[in-house]
């Protein structure tokens, strides 16, 4: 039986929280995850401003109290003074996974030269993987398309649920020894 997965989605934007425009990050994340994952998903989403203490508290709440196995943030990863998502993420991390940041920037560099300005990080907190994604819907999709294949196995390794993907969207990579055969519905 396919396991339920709790996923935290955090859109970090001063302007969207003030109502200056509609947040597009959370709907984009949900649409991509709904298409990619076979697992039933419980979303816990938050729209918050670029405030480091609030970002830290939100990540802790989603990982520790809400039991999210995966948290995806969007926004706040550039070099502007108010962009503090990576600092907040690193402040609550147990382990840093530099390969995620490197891979996310490499994916984005295929599309825009300004990807080198991104400070995205990937970390673990307990049995939760936290990834900082870009803020624009097109860039969110491109980044997830490029790195999500490694996410299910990472979540396996840190003690989370077994994520199953739809191969036509993204093929999860696991070593043969970590693959499970699941009955077809």
VMD Tcl script that builds the backbone (N, CA, C; Angstrom):
set m [mol new atoms 555]
animate dup $m
set s [atomselect $m all]
$s set {name element resname resid chain x y z} {
  {N N UNK 1 A 0.843 -1.185 0.000}
  {CA C UNK 1 A 0.000 0.000 0.000}
  {C C UNK 1 A 0.890 1.251 0.000}
  {N N UNK 2 A 0.532 2.200 -0.808}
  {CA C UNK 2 A 1.293 3.438 -0.934}
  {C C UNK 2 A 1.107 4.279 0.320}
  {N N UNK 3 A 2.230 4.774 0.857}
  {CA C UNK 3 A 2.214 5.528 2.102}
  {C C UNK 3 A 1.794 6.976 1.895}
  {N N UNK 4 A 1.042 7.494 2.870}
  {CA C UNK 4 A 0.716 8.921 2.923}
  {C C UNK 4 A 2.003 9.684 3.198}
  {N N UNK 5 A 2.176 10.819 2.543}
  {CA C UNK 5 A 3.328 11.672 2.791}
  {C C UNK 5 A 2.833 13.072 3.135}
  {N N UNK 6 A 3.426 13.642 4.179}
  {CA C UNK 6 A 3.130 15.033 4.542}
  {C C UNK 6 A 4.224 15.910 3.961}
  {N N UNK 7 A 3.800 16.918 3.199}
  {CA C UNK 7 A 4.741 17.812 2.529}
  {C C UNK 7 A 4.426 19.253 2.912}
  {N N UNK 8 A 5.452 19.933 3.400}
  {CA C UNK 8 A 5.316 21.345 3.729}
  {C C UNK 8 A 5.711 22.199 2.535}
  {N N UNK 9 A 4.888 23.201 2.239}
  {CA C UNK 9 A 5.153 24.132 1.153}
  {C C UNK 9 A 5.182 25.530 1.748}
  {N N UNK 10 A 6.305 26.221 1.581}
  {CA C UNK 10 A 6.472 27.540 2.179}
  {C C UNK 10 A 6.832 28.538 1.090}
  {N N UNK 11 A 5.926 29.468 0.833}
  {CA C UNK 11 A 6.207 30.549 -0.106}
  {C C UNK 11 A 6.634 31.762 0.700}
  {N N UNK 12 A 7.820 32.268 0.388}
  {CA C UNK 12 A 8.409 33.352 1.160}
  {C C UNK 12 A 8.440 34.597 0.278}
  {N N UNK 13 A 7.541 35.546 0.602}
  {CA C UNK 13 A 7.423 36.742 -0.228}
  {C C UNK 13 A 6.790 37.870 0.569}
  {N N UNK 14 A 7.508 38.971 0.708}
  {CA C UNK 14 A 6.948 40.149 1.363}
  {C C UNK 14 A 5.732 40.662 0.601}
  {N N UNK 15 A 5.856 40.794 -0.716}
  {CA C UNK 15 A 4.771 41.386 -1.516}
  {C C UNK 15 A 3.527 40.512 -1.570}
  {N N UNK 16 A 3.690 39.202 -1.698}
  {CA C UNK 16 A 2.509 38.327 -1.730}
  {C C UNK 16 A 1.797 38.324 -0.374}
  {N N UNK 17 A 2.565 38.376 0.721}
  {CA C UNK 17 A 1.910 38.397 2.033}
  {C C UNK 17 A 1.181 39.703 2.272}
  {N N UNK 18 A 1.625 40.773 1.625}
  {CA C UNK 18 A 0.917 42.062 1.731}
  {C C UNK 18 A -0.251 42.147 0.765}
  {N N UNK 19 A -0.443 41.152 -0.071}
  {CA C UNK 19 A -1.552 41.144 -1.019}
  {C C UNK 19 A -1.299 41.952 -2.282}
  {N N UNK 20 A -0.035 42.306 -2.555}
  {CA C UNK 20 A 0.287 43.079 -3.754}
  {C C UNK 20 A 0.149 42.242 -5.027}
  {N N UNK 21 A 0.293 40.940 -4.900}
  {CA C UNK 21 A 0.022 40.014 -5.994}
  {C C UNK 21 A -0.288 38.652 -5.399}
  {N N UNK 22 A -0.927 37.808 -6.198}
  {CA C UNK 22 A -1.278 36.464 -5.732}
  {C C UNK 22 A -0.044 35.573 -5.751}
  {N N UNK 23 A 0.120 34.795 -4.697}
  {CA C UNK 23 A 1.221 33.841 -4.641}
  {C C UNK 23 A 1.029 32.795 -5.730}
  {N N UNK 24 A 2.078 32.541 -6.484}
  {CA C UNK 24 A 2.039 31.494 -7.499}
  {C C UNK 24 A 2.932 30.307 -7.135}
  {N N UNK 25 A 3.743 30.461 -6.095}
  {CA C UNK 25 A 4.666 29.404 -5.716}
  {C C UNK 25 A 3.971 28.156 -5.213}
  {N N UNK 26 A 3.086 28.298 -4.238}
  {CA C UNK 26 A 2.413 27.123 -3.666}
  {C C UNK 26 A 1.553 26.403 -4.701}
  {N N UNK 27 A 0.730 27.102 -5.491}
  {CA C UNK 27 A -0.029 26.372 -6.523}
  {C C UNK 27 A 0.863 25.642 -7.529}
  {N N UNK 28 A 1.994 26.237 -7.886}
  {CA C UNK 28 A 2.920 25.591 -8.823}
  {C C UNK 28 A 3.522 24.327 -8.203}
  {N N UNK 29 A 3.933 24.420 -6.940}
  {CA C UNK 29 A 4.483 23.251 -6.242}
  {C C UNK 29 A 3.450 22.131 -6.153}
  {N N UNK 30 A 2.223 22.469 -5.757}
  {CA C UNK 30 A 1.171 21.442 -5.634}
  {C C UNK 30 A 0.898 20.771 -6.975}
  {N N UNK 31 A 0.794 21.554 -8.028}
  {CA C UNK 31 A 0.507 20.978 -9.351}
  {C C UNK 31 A 1.613 20.016 -9.764}
  {N N UNK 32 A 2.877 20.410 -9.544}
  {CA C UNK 32 A 3.986 19.543 -9.934}
  {C C UNK 32 A 3.981 18.267 -9.097}
  {N N UNK 33 A 3.840 18.393 -7.786}
  {CA C UNK 33 A 3.865 17.221 -6.904}
  {C C UNK 33 A 2.679 16.295 -7.154}
  {N N UNK 34 A 1.494 16.866 -7.390}
  {CA C UNK 34 A 0.312 16.042 -7.693}
  {C C UNK 34 A 0.530 15.221 -8.955}
  {N N UNK 35 A 1.216 15.800 -9.938}
  {CA C UNK 35 A 1.501 15.078 -11.185}
  {C C UNK 35 A 2.604 14.049 -10.999}
  {N N UNK 36 A 3.575 14.322 -10.126}
  {CA C UNK 36 A 4.762 13.475 -10.006}
  {C C UNK 36 A 4.611 12.307 -9.037}
  {N N UNK 37 A 3.885 12.506 -7.943}
  {CA C UNK 37 A 3.835 11.488 -6.889}
  {C C UNK 37 A 2.586 10.622 -6.971}
  {N N UNK 38 A 2.773 9.350 -6.730}
  {CA C UNK 38 A 1.658 8.408 -6.629}
  {C C UNK 38 A 1.091 8.428 -5.211}
  {N N UNK 39 A 1.933 8.677 -4.232}
  {CA C UNK 39 A 1.518 8.689 -2.830}
  {C C UNK 39 A 0.368 9.670 -2.593}
  {N N UNK 40 A -0.536 9.325 -1.667}
  {CA C UNK 40 A -1.470 10.351 -1.208}
  {C C UNK 40 A -0.678 11.411 -0.433}
  {N N UNK 41 A -1.041 12.663 -0.633}
  {CA C UNK 41 A -0.262 13.771 -0.054}
  {C C UNK 41 A -1.138 14.607 0.872}
  {N N UNK 42 A -0.580 14.918 2.039}
  {CA C UNK 42 A -1.182 15.905 2.946}
  {C C UNK 42 A -0.286 17.128 2.871}
  {N N UNK 43 A -0.822 18.209 2.317}
  {CA C UNK 43 A -0.054 19.439 2.203}
  {C C UNK 43 A -0.257 20.303 3.447}
  {N N UNK 44 A 0.835 20.895 3.901}
  {CA C UNK 44 A 0.795 21.900 4.962}
  {C C UNK 44 A 1.487 23.116 4.361}
  {N N UNK 45 A 0.704 24.138 4.001}
  {CA C UNK 45 A 1.330 25.262 3.309}
  {C C UNK 45 A 1.265 26.542 4.132}
  {N N UNK 46 A 2.263 27.378 3.878}
  {CA C UNK 46 A 2.403 28.650 4.572}
  {C C UNK 46 A 2.885 29.707 3.586}
  {N N UNK 47 A 2.296 30.890 3.657}
  {CA C UNK 47 A 2.739 32.062 2.914}
  {C C UNK 47 A 3.235 33.049 3.953}
  {N N UNK 48 A 4.534 33.338 3.917}
  {CA C UNK 48 A 5.132 34.174 4.961}
  {C C UNK 48 A 6.079 35.207 4.349}
  {N N UNK 49 A 6.336 36.307 5.085}
  {CA C UNK 49 A 7.282 37.316 4.599}
  {C C UNK 49 A 8.730 36.880 4.805}
  {N N UNK 50 A 9.640 37.628 4.163}
  {CA C UNK 50 A 11.084 37.389 4.273}
  {C C UNK 50 A 11.592 37.864 5.632}
  {N N UNK 51 A 11.330 37.081 6.653}
  {CA C UNK 51 A 11.790 37.388 8.016}
  {C C UNK 51 A 12.459 36.133 8.554}
  {N N UNK 52 A 13.760 36.193 8.788}
  {CA C UNK 52 A 14.498 34.990 9.162}
  {C C UNK 52 A 13.920 34.268 10.374}
  {N N UNK 53 A 13.598 34.944 11.485}
  {CA C UNK 53 A 13.041 34.193 12.631}
  {C C UNK 53 A 11.730 33.476 12.288}
  {N N UNK 54 A 10.889 34.099 11.456}
  {CA C UNK 54 A 9.625 33.486 11.067}
  {C C UNK 54 A 9.858 32.295 10.136}
  {N N UNK 55 A 10.801 32.421 9.226}
  {CA C UNK 55 A 11.119 31.295 8.334}
  {C C UNK 55 A 11.638 30.121 9.164}
  {N N UNK 56 A 12.559 30.395 10.088}
  {CA C UNK 56 A 13.090 29.337 10.951}
  {C C UNK 56 A 11.967 28.663 11.737}
  {N N UNK 57 A 11.102 29.461 12.363}
  {CA C UNK 57 A 10.003 28.905 13.169}
  {C C UNK 57 A 9.060 28.073 12.307}
  {N N UNK 58 A 8.810 28.515 11.089}
  {CA C UNK 58 A 7.914 27.785 10.183}
  {C C UNK 58 A 8.529 26.447 9.783}
  {N N UNK 59 A 9.812 26.438 9.452}
  {CA C UNK 59 A 10.473 25.182 9.079}
  {C C UNK 59 A 10.482 24.203 10.251}
  {N N UNK 60 A 10.752 24.694 11.449}
  {CA C UNK 60 A 10.735 23.842 12.646}
  {C C UNK 60 A 9.331 23.283 12.879}
  {N N UNK 61 A 8.321 24.130 12.763}
  {CA C UNK 61 A 6.933 23.682 12.953}
  {C C UNK 61 A 6.574 22.578 11.961}
  {N N UNK 62 A 6.896 22.788 10.695}
  {CA C UNK 62 A 6.518 21.811 9.671}
  {C C UNK 62 A 7.276 20.495 9.827}
  {N N UNK 63 A 8.550 20.566 10.163}
  {CA C UNK 63 A 9.355 19.344 10.306}
  {C C UNK 63 A 9.048 18.629 11.620}
  {N N UNK 64 A 9.042 19.363 12.716}
  {CA C UNK 64 A 8.962 18.735 14.037}
  {C C UNK 64 A 7.532 18.471 14.507}
  {N N UNK 65 A 6.639 19.424 14.305}
  {CA C UNK 65 A 5.282 19.266 14.827}
  {C C UNK 65 A 4.292 18.726 13.804}
  {N N UNK 66 A 4.442 19.133 12.559}
  {CA C UNK 66 A 3.523 18.660 11.506}
  {C C UNK 66 A 3.992 17.343 10.891}
  {N N UNK 67 A 5.215 16.933 11.159}
  {CA C UNK 67 A 5.721 15.654 10.662}
  {C C UNK 67 A 5.940 15.596 9.166}
  {N N UNK 68 A 6.283 16.720 8.562}
  {CA C UNK 68 A 6.538 16.723 7.117}
  {C C UNK 68 A 7.837 15.975 6.817}
  {N N UNK 69 A 7.790 15.145 5.792}
  {CA C UNK 69 A 8.975 14.415 5.339}
  {C C UNK 69 A 9.750 15.213 4.311}
  {N N UNK 70 A 9.062 16.163 3.686}
  {CA C UNK 70 A 9.663 17.017 2.674}
  {C C UNK 70 A 9.092 18.412 2.865}
  {N N UNK 71 A 9.975 19.411 2.847}
  {CA C UNK 71 A 9.545 20.808 2.855}
  {C C UNK 71 A 10.202 21.475 1.665}
  {N N UNK 72 A 9.384 22.116 0.835}
  {CA C UNK 72 A 9.886 22.881 -0.291}
  {C C UNK 72 A 9.589 24.344 -0.040}
  {N N UNK 73 A 10.627 25.166 -0.075}
  {CA C UNK 73 A 10.428 26.604 0.043}
  {C C UNK 73 A 10.580 27.214 -1.342}
  {N N UNK 74 A 9.960 28.347 -1.540}
  {CA C UNK 74 A 10.098 29.075 -2.783}
  {C C UNK 74 A 10.268 30.552 -2.460}
  {N N UNK 75 A 11.289 31.141 -3.046}
  {CA C UNK 75 A 11.561 32.560 -2.840}
  {C C UNK 75 A 12.619 32.817 -1.794}
  {N N UNK 76 A 13.186 34.028 -1.858}
  {CA C UNK 76 A 14.138 34.482 -0.847}
  {C C UNK 76 A 15.532 33.904 -0.937}
  {N N UNK 77 A 15.951 33.444 -2.138}
  {CA C UNK 77 A 17.268 32.800 -2.239}
  {C C UNK 77 A 18.300 33.631 -2.991}
  {N N UNK 78 A 17.946 34.841 -3.384}
  {CA C UNK 78 A 18.870 35.679 -4.138}
  {C C UNK 78 A 19.819 36.453 -3.233}
  {N N UNK 79 A 20.549 37.415 -3.819}
  {CA C UNK 79 A 21.523 38.180 -3.056}
  {C C UNK 79 A 20.968 39.458 -2.412}
  {N N UNK 80 A 19.687 39.775 -2.624}
  {CA C UNK 80 A 19.115 41.005 -2.068}
  {C C UNK 80 A 19.156 40.962 -0.539}
  {N N UNK 81 A 19.242 42.117 0.103}
  {CA C UNK 81 A 19.322 42.144 1.569}
  {C C UNK 81 A 18.181 41.407 2.275}
  {N N UNK 82 A 16.961 41.420 1.717}
  {CA C UNK 82 A 15.819 40.760 2.361}
  {C C UNK 82 A 15.772 39.260 2.080}
  {N N UNK 83 A 16.604 38.734 1.194}
  {CA C UNK 83 A 16.605 37.308 0.851}
  {C C UNK 83 A 17.373 36.522 1.910}
  {N N UNK 84 A 16.634 35.906 2.838}
  {CA C UNK 84 A 17.269 35.212 3.966}
  {C C UNK 84 A 16.832 33.753 4.106}
  {N N UNK 85 A 16.197 33.215 3.072}
  {CA C UNK 85 A 15.741 31.820 3.160}
  {C C UNK 85 A 16.895 30.841 3.408}
  {N N UNK 86 A 18.017 30.937 2.693}
  {CA C UNK 86 A 19.104 29.983 2.964}
  {C C UNK 86 A 19.646 30.099 4.393}
  {N N UNK 87 A 19.773 31.314 4.895}
  {CA C UNK 87 A 20.273 31.484 6.269}
  {C C UNK 87 A 19.328 30.824 7.270}
  {N N UNK 88 A 18.028 31.016 7.076}
  {CA C UNK 88 A 17.045 30.410 7.980}
  {C C UNK 88 A 17.077 28.887 7.872}
  {N N UNK 89 A 17.207 28.386 6.660}
  {CA C UNK 89 A 17.235 26.932 6.440}
  {C C UNK 89 A 18.473 26.319 7.091}
  {N N UNK 90 A 19.608 26.939 6.881}
  {CA C UNK 90 A 20.841 26.420 7.485}
  {C C UNK 90 A 20.796 26.482 9.009}
  {N N UNK 91 A 20.127 27.487 9.556}
  {CA C UNK 91 A 20.045 27.647 11.015}
  {C C UNK 91 A 19.278 26.510 11.683}
  {N N UNK 92 A 18.364 25.860 10.956}
  {CA C UNK 92 A 17.553 24.789 11.563}
  {C C UNK 92 A 18.002 23.397 11.105}
  {N N UNK 93 A 19.069 23.324 10.315}
  {CA C UNK 93 A 19.500 22.063 9.705}
  {C C UNK 93 A 20.269 21.168 10.659}
  {N N UNK 94 A 20.082 19.865 10.485}
  {CA C UNK 94 A 20.945 18.870 11.116}
  {C C UNK 94 A 22.142 18.582 10.211}
  {N N UNK 95 A 21.876 18.427 8.904}
  {CA C UNK 95 A 22.934 18.149 7.934}
  {C C UNK 95 A 22.683 18.960 6.673}
  {N N UNK 96 A 23.763 19.443 6.090}
  {CA C UNK 96 A 23.692 20.152 4.816}
  {C C UNK 96 A 24.014 19.163 3.703}
  {N N UNK 97 A 23.240 19.213 2.628}
  {CA C UNK 97 A 23.454 18.357 1.459}
  {C C UNK 97 A 23.848 19.251 0.284}
  {N N UNK 98 A 25.139 19.590 0.167}
  {CA C UNK 98 A 25.578 20.557 -0.837}
  {C C UNK 98 A 25.208 20.177 -2.275}
  {N N UNK 99 A 25.113 18.889 -2.543}
  {CA C UNK 99 A 24.786 18.453 -3.902}
  {C C UNK 99 A 23.469 18.997 -4.406}
  {N N UNK 100 A 22.488 19.170 -3.528}
  {CA C UNK 100 A 21.203 19.716 -3.980}
  {C C UNK 100 A 21.361 21.153 -4.471}
  {N N UNK 101 A 22.050 21.991 -3.704}
  {CA C UNK 101 A 22.254 23.368 -4.138}
  {C C UNK 101 A 23.020 23.439 -5.447}
  {N N UNK 102 A 24.075 22.633 -5.540}
  {CA C UNK 102 A 24.878 22.603 -6.760}
  {C C UNK 102 A 24.034 22.167 -7.959}
  {N N UNK 103 A 23.240 21.114 -7.778}
  {CA C UNK 103 A 22.430 20.606 -8.878}
  {C C UNK 103 A 21.331 21.588 -9.269}
  {N N UNK 104 A 20.698 22.232 -8.276}
  {CA C UNK 104 A 19.639 23.192 -8.602}
  {C C UNK 104 A 20.194 24.365 -9.408}
  {N N UNK 105 A 21.366 24.859 -9.031}
  {CA C UNK 105 A 21.979 25.940 -9.800}
  {C C UNK 105 A 22.393 25.465 -11.199}
  {N N UNK 106 A 22.908 24.245 -11.304}
  {CA C UNK 106 A 23.305 23.705 -12.612}
  {C C UNK 106 A 22.096 23.596 -13.544}
  {N N UNK 107 A 20.968 23.139 -13.008}
  {CA C UNK 107 A 19.739 23.060 -13.805}
  {C C UNK 107 A 19.349 24.456 -14.282}
  {N N UNK 108 A 19.313 25.405 -13.364}
  {CA C UNK 108 A 18.882 26.764 -13.707}
  {C C UNK 108 A 19.831 27.441 -14.700}
  {N N UNK 109 A 21.129 27.106 -14.621}
  {CA C UNK 109 A 22.092 27.702 -15.549}
  {C C UNK 109 A 21.824 27.314 -17.000}
  {N N UNK 110 A 21.099 26.234 -17.222}
  {CA C UNK 110 A 20.719 25.858 -18.584}
  {C C UNK 110 A 19.748 26.865 -19.182}
  {N N UNK 111 A 19.063 27.628 -18.310}
  {CA C UNK 111 A 18.019 28.540 -18.763}
  {C C UNK 111 A 18.381 30.012 -18.614}
  {N N UNK 112 A 19.082 30.373 -17.529}
  {CA C UNK 112 A 19.403 31.784 -17.280}
  {C C UNK 112 A 20.803 31.926 -16.670}
  {N N UNK 113 A 21.575 32.896 -17.148}
  {CA C UNK 113 A 22.916 33.083 -16.591}
  {C C UNK 113 A 22.897 33.613 -15.160}
  {N N UNK 114 A 21.790 34.182 -14.729}
  {CA C UNK 114 A 21.706 34.712 -13.364}
  {C C UNK 114 A 21.516 33.624 -12.321}
  {N N UNK 115 A 21.459 32.368 -12.725}
  {CA C UNK 115 A 21.361 31.263 -11.757}
  {C C UNK 115 A 22.556 31.246 -10.813}
  {N N UNK 116 A 23.669 31.804 -11.232}
  {CA C UNK 116 A 24.847 31.838 -10.359}
  {C C UNK 116 A 24.627 32.745 -9.150}
  {N N UNK 117 A 23.578 33.560 -9.183}
  {CA C UNK 117 A 23.255 34.429 -8.046}
  {C C UNK 117 A 22.431 33.711 -6.981}
  {N N UNK 118 A 21.923 32.537 -7.308}
  {CA C UNK 118 A 21.077 31.797 -6.378}
  {C C UNK 118 A 21.898 31.185 -5.246}
  {N N UNK 119 A 21.292 31.175 -4.062}
  {CA C UNK 119 A 21.966 30.606 -2.885}
  {C C UNK 119 A 21.153 29.446 -2.319}
  {N N UNK 120 A 20.447 28.731 -3.159}
  {CA C UNK 120 A 19.604 27.625 -2.728}
  {C C UNK 120 A 20.413 26.573 -1.970}
  {N N UNK 121 A 19.778 25.984 -0.961}
  {CA C UNK 121 A 20.409 24.907 -0.215}
  {C C UNK 121 A 19.443 23.742 -0.051}
  {N N UNK 122 A 20.008 22.584 0.241}
  {CA C UNK 122 A 19.259 21.402 0.624}
  {C C UNK 122 A 19.809 20.920 1.949}
  {N N UNK 123 A 18.913 20.620 2.891}
  {CA C UNK 123 A 19.340 20.185 4.223}
  {C C UNK 123 A 18.389 19.119 4.743}
  {N N UNK 124 A 18.823 18.460 5.814}
  {CA C UNK 124 A 17.914 17.590 6.547}
  {C C UNK 124 A 17.696 18.171 7.936}
  {N N UNK 125 A 16.527 17.904 8.453}
  {CA C UNK 125 A 16.203 18.176 9.856}
  {C C UNK 125 A 15.443 16.937 10.320}
  {N N UNK 126 A 16.093 16.127 11.136}
  {CA C UNK 126 A 15.474 14.865 11.533}
  {C C UNK 126 A 15.187 14.030 10.294}
  {N N UNK 127 A 13.941 13.565 10.180}
  {CA C UNK 127 A 13.520 12.736 9.039}
  {C C UNK 127 A 12.858 13.581 7.960}
  {N N UNK 128 A 13.279 14.839 7.834}
  {CA C UNK 128 A 12.703 15.758 6.852}
  {C C UNK 128 A 13.796 16.308 5.950}
  {N N UNK 129 A 13.523 16.334 4.663}
  {CA C UNK 129 A 14.380 16.973 3.679}
  {C C UNK 129 A 13.797 18.345 3.378}
  {N N UNK 130 A 14.634 19.385 3.431}
  {CA C UNK 130 A 14.200 20.753 3.136}
  {C C UNK 130 A 14.995 21.247 1.938}
  {N N UNK 131 A 14.281 21.692 0.899}
  {CA C UNK 131 A 14.920 22.227 -0.302}
  {C C UNK 131 A 14.426 23.636 -0.566}
  {N N UNK 132 A 15.351 24.557 -0.841}
  {CA C UNK 132 A 15.010 25.925 -1.235}
  {C C UNK 132 A 14.930 25.984 -2.755}
  {N N UNK 133 A 13.770 26.346 -3.270}
  {CA C UNK 133 A 13.570 26.450 -4.711}
  {C C UNK 133 A 13.482 27.912 -5.128}
  {N N UNK 134 A 13.636 28.181 -6.424}
  {CA C UNK 134 A 13.471 29.557 -6.889}
  {C C UNK 134 A 12.019 30.018 -6.706}
  {N N UNK 135 A 11.783 31.288 -6.970}
  {CA C UNK 135 A 10.459 31.859 -6.735}
  {C C UNK 135 A 9.529 31.868 -7.931}
  {N N UNK 136 A 10.058 31.814 -9.139}
  {CA C UNK 136 A 9.222 31.906 -10.336}
  {C C UNK 136 A 8.668 30.532 -10.726}
  {N N UNK 137 A 7.364 30.460 -11.077}
  {CA C UNK 137 A 6.759 29.169 -11.424}
  {C C UNK 137 A 7.524 28.369 -12.472}
  {N N UNK 138 A 7.983 29.008 -13.539}
  {CA C UNK 138 A 8.715 28.290 -14.580}
  {C C UNK 138 A 10.003 27.699 -14.002}
  {N N UNK 139 A 10.707 28.469 -13.181}
  {CA C UNK 139 A 11.963 28.009 -12.581}
  {C C UNK 139 A 11.720 26.910 -11.541}
  {N N UNK 140 A 10.599 26.979 -10.831}
  {CA C UNK 140 A 10.249 25.924 -9.869}
  {C C UNK 140 A 10.125 24.592 -10.605}
  {N N UNK 141 A 9.352 24.587 -11.684}
  {CA C UNK 141 A 9.147 23.354 -12.455}
  {C C UNK 141 A 10.464 22.834 -13.033}
  {N N UNK 142 A 11.254 23.720 -13.628}
  {CA C UNK 142 A 12.532 23.300 -14.217}
  {C C UNK 142 A 13.442 22.681 -13.156}
  {N N UNK 143 A 13.479 23.298 -11.989}
  {CA C UNK 143 A 14.341 22.805 -10.917}
  {C C UNK 143 A 13.868 21.449 -10.414}
  {N N UNK 144 A 12.569 21.315 -10.160}
  {CA C UNK 144 A 12.052 20.024 -9.698}
  {C C UNK 144 A 12.264 18.940 -10.742}
  {N N UNK 145 A 12.041 19.274 -12.019}
  {CA C UNK 145 A 12.296 18.299 -13.089}
  {C C UNK 145 A 13.745 17.823 -13.046}
  {N N UNK 146 A 14.658 18.710 -12.688}
  {CA C UNK 146 A 16.081 18.393 -12.723}
  {C C UNK 146 A 16.637 17.671 -11.513}
  {N N UNK 147 A 16.020 17.844 -10.332}
  {CA C UNK 147 A 16.635 17.265 -9.124}
  {C C UNK 147 A 15.758 16.275 -8.364}
  {N N UNK 148 A 14.471 16.215 -8.674}
  {CA C UNK 148 A 13.575 15.421 -7.829}
  {C C UNK 148 A 13.865 13.921 -7.866}
  {N N UNK 149 A 14.511 13.424 -8.906}
  {CA C UNK 149 A 14.815 11.983 -8.991}
  {C C UNK 149 A 15.580 11.491 -7.767}
  {N N UNK 150 A 16.365 12.362 -7.130}
  {CA C UNK 150 A 17.157 11.983 -5.952}
  {C C UNK 150 A 16.387 12.132 -4.642}
  {N N UNK 151 A 15.262 12.824 -4.667}
  {CA C UNK 151 A 14.523 13.116 -3.426}
  {C C UNK 151 A 13.972 11.858 -2.745}
  {N N UNK 152 A 13.285 10.953 -3.442}
  {CA C UNK 152 A 12.726 9.793 -2.740}
  {C C UNK 152 A 13.763 8.960 -1.992}
  {N N UNK 153 A 14.913 8.711 -2.615}
  {CA C UNK 153 A 15.935 7.907 -1.934}
  {C C UNK 153 A 16.512 8.657 -0.743}
  {N N UNK 154 A 16.693 9.957 -0.869}
  {CA C UNK 154 A 17.162 10.753 0.269}
  {C C UNK 154 A 16.189 10.608 1.438}
  {N N UNK 155 A 14.907 10.696 1.147}
  {CA C UNK 155 A 13.904 10.572 2.210}
  {C C UNK 155 A 13.928 9.161 2.812}
  {N N UNK 156 A 14.163 8.134 1.982}
  {CA C UNK 156 A 14.355 6.775 2.513}
  {C C UNK 156 A 15.494 6.762 3.531}
  {N N UNK 157 A 16.628 7.343 3.144}
  {CA C UNK 157 A 17.837 7.284 3.970}
  {C C UNK 157 A 17.697 7.995 5.307}
  {N N UNK 158 A 16.822 9.003 5.380}
  {CA C UNK 158 A 16.662 9.738 6.637}
  {C C UNK 158 A 15.459 9.254 7.447}
  {N N UNK 159 A 14.809 8.187 6.975}
  {CA C UNK 159 A 13.748 7.570 7.765}
  {C C UNK 159 A 12.333 7.996 7.428}
  {N N UNK 160 A 12.148 8.580 6.261}
  {CA C UNK 160 A 10.810 9.014 5.853}
  {C C UNK 160 A 10.053 7.941 5.098}
  {N N UNK 161 A 8.857 8.282 4.616}
  {CA C UNK 161 A 8.038 7.317 3.871}
  {C C UNK 161 A 8.624 7.027 2.483}
  {N N UNK 162 A 8.217 5.920 1.927}
  {CA C UNK 162 A 8.679 5.493 0.603}
  {C C UNK 162 A 7.883 6.245 -0.462}
  {N N UNK 163 A 8.531 7.205 -1.124}
  {CA C UNK 163 A 7.856 7.986 -2.156}
  {C C UNK 163 A 7.893 7.245 -3.479}
  {N N UNK 164 A 6.732 7.190 -4.109}
  {CA C UNK 164 A 6.619 6.559 -5.419}
  {C C UNK 164 A 6.261 7.631 -6.439}
  {N N UNK 165 A 6.994 7.616 -7.565}
  {CA C UNK 165 A 6.778 8.631 -8.584}
  {C C UNK 165 A 6.158 8.042 -9.839}
  {N N UNK 166 A 5.550 8.927 -10.614}
  {CA C UNK 166 A 5.052 8.554 -11.928}
  {C C UNK 166 A 6.212 8.728 -12.914}
  {N N UNK 167 A 6.697 7.644 -13.509}
  {CA C UNK 167 A 7.893 7.721 -14.357}
  {C C UNK 167 A 7.749 8.665 -15.544}
  {N N UNK 168 A 6.533 8.897 -16.010}
  {CA C UNK 168 A 6.363 9.818 -17.136}
  {C C UNK 168 A 6.617 11.281 -16.726}
  {N N UNK 169 A 6.628 11.550 -15.416}
  {CA C UNK 169 A 6.939 12.892 -14.912}
  {C C UNK 169 A 8.374 12.931 -14.415}
  {N N UNK 170 A 8.714 12.012 -13.513}
  {CA C UNK 170 A 10.072 11.913 -12.988}
  {C C UNK 170 A 10.291 10.483 -12.508}
  {N N UNK 171 A 11.409 9.917 -12.875}
  {CA C UNK 171 A 11.750 8.554 -12.463}
  {C C UNK 171 A 12.631 8.628 -11.222}
  {N N UNK 172 A 12.090 8.197 -10.079}
  {CA C UNK 172 A 12.888 8.184 -8.854}
  {C C UNK 172 A 14.058 7.225 -9.039}
  {N N UNK 173 A 15.221 7.632 -8.567}
  {CA C UNK 173 A 16.392 6.760 -8.635}
  {C C UNK 173 A 16.667 6.192 -7.248}
  {N N UNK 174 A 16.750 4.884 -7.186}
  {CA C UNK 174 A 17.183 4.175 -5.983}
  {C C UNK 174 A 18.095 3.048 -6.428}
  {N N UNK 175 A 19.127 2.747 -5.621}
  {CA C UNK 175 A 19.912 1.539 -5.919}
  {C C UNK 175 A 18.981 0.323 -5.868}
  {N N UNK 176 A 19.337 -0.716 -6.594}
  {CA C UNK 176 A 18.476 -1.921 -6.624}
  {C C UNK 176 A 18.147 -2.436 -5.242}
  {N N UNK 177 A 19.109 -2.358 -4.327}
  {CA C UNK 177 A 18.903 -2.875 -2.967}
  {C C UNK 177 A 17.870 -2.066 -2.181}
  {N N UNK 178 A 17.546 -0.859 -2.647}
  {CA C UNK 178 A 16.594 0.003 -1.921}
  {C C UNK 178 A 15.228 0.037 -2.598}
  {N N UNK 179 A 15.076 -0.649 -3.715}
  {CA C UNK 179 A 13.798 -0.635 -4.427}
  {C C UNK 179 A 12.831 -1.630 -3.809}
  {N N UNK 180 A 11.575 -1.230 -3.754}
  {CA C UNK 180 A 10.505 -2.117 -3.287}
  {C C UNK 180 A 9.609 -2.424 -4.457}
  {N N UNK 181 A 9.122 -3.635 -4.468}
  {CA C UNK 181 A 8.097 -3.936 -5.463}
  {C C UNK 181 A 6.752 -3.618 -4.822}
  {N N UNK 182 A 5.961 -2.870 -5.530}
  {CA C UNK 182 A 4.653 -2.488 -4.994}
  {C C UNK 182 A 3.574 -3.095 -5.863}
  {N N UNK 183 A 2.516 -3.607 -5.222}
  {CA C UNK 183 A 1.447 -4.218 -6.010}
  {C C UNK 183 A 0.750 -3.173 -6.867}
  {N N UNK 184 A 0.393 -3.580 -8.085}
  {CA C UNK 184 A -0.336 -2.685 -8.988}
  {C C UNK 184 A -1.782 -2.595 -8.538}
  {N N UNK 185 A -2.329 -1.403 -8.632}
  {CA C UNK 185 A -3.731 -1.184 -8.214}
  {C C UNK 185 A -4.684 -1.691 -9.251}
}
mol reanalyze $m
mol bondsrecalc $m
mol representation Tube
mol addrep $m
